[in-house]
Amino acid sequence: MNKTGCAVIGYGGMGGWHTRNLLASDVCELRGIYDIDPAKAELAERNGIRAYGSREELLADRSVELVTIVTPNDSHEEIAVAALGAGKNVICEKPVTLSSESLDRMTAAAEKAGRLFTVHQNRRWDCDYLMMKEAYRSGRFGTVFQIESRIQGSRGVPGDWRSRAANGGGMIFDWGVHLIDQMLGIVPDRKIVSVFCRCEHVTCAEVDDGFRLDIGFEGGLVGHIEVGTHNFYALPRFYLTGTAGSAVINDWRDRCQCTILRKAEGGDARPVITAAGMTKTMAPRDLSTLETYYIERPDPDVHDFYRNFTAAMRGKAVQYVTHPQMRRVMALMEAAFRSDRLSRTLRFDDVHYTPDR
């Protein structure tokens, strides 16, 4: 099978991640990288990877059909439009860009060039996400009324360009874009009706170093997304609850497990006596009143992202991350920023909503 010639623009942390995956790919062949930093170009050469002398040289290489852009967020549009104009198909690291208007210009450039364009949403292959997606679809919870998704660390915002507003730094653009995309993948069957967000600035005044976002879906379901960078004890990665049961994923690393607890027939919580009195309302359940299930751990392969995109380039598949999906995530991030500025809940006109079929 002929492999697709690929090049990476930007050889930082995620640029290195992409090059390693491309070198191991069964559908792509890495032709080289370009970085404006000579030290990173030298590093690539030491690692046995060709470093183009200029972006123009890379884009003029006819053996390169696909360009992956891994640069600071504010530069994505200009580089993508140039690459598309040179006849390349383009993958942009997340966030695809910083505004809906910018995204529209990028998609227009792709349509004009007749090339494919998408964003790298690799977190669609996370086990924790895939298990929670399956839990929601299982129908075991009665009426689901809340899904919580959170990532919490304790190292603060990185001190590079990610801490600068001009470069598109902050946690909404960093991790929020992943968690929003995942929430919409878990709940693909409901229109969004409202958005409320509160950004945190614990040690970083210029960009958000954490946030709490509530997405109101029609039917009363709330998707709660939380990112924190000053949490020394992390809360559960996912928590879903409904009228008949709950599901929890405590961790997001390789050994994570999705546990489902449902109310057993005829069982109910018994009142308990605490130091300060009796409670029936908040009495914990005895295990005899519950049914316990586990979602089988999937075995995802992140290489499927490039497999799908290169197949779509040949007209043999539909790209996983579509333009309407990119626009929907971007619109939600913009609404989150606006809600925080106005300190109120916003109505959301979900123009990109498509029912799950």
Helices and strands as residue ranges (DSSP letters): E 4-9, H 13-23, E 28-34, H 38-46, H 55-60, E 66-69, G 73-75, H 76-85, E 89-93, H 100-113, E 117-120, G 122-125, H 127-138, E 144-152, G 161-163, G 165-167, H 171-171, I 172-176, H 177-186, E 192-200, E 210-217, E 222-228, E 238-242, E 245-249, E 258-263, E 272-274, E 277-279, G 287-289, E 290-295, H 304-313, H 323-342, E 346-347
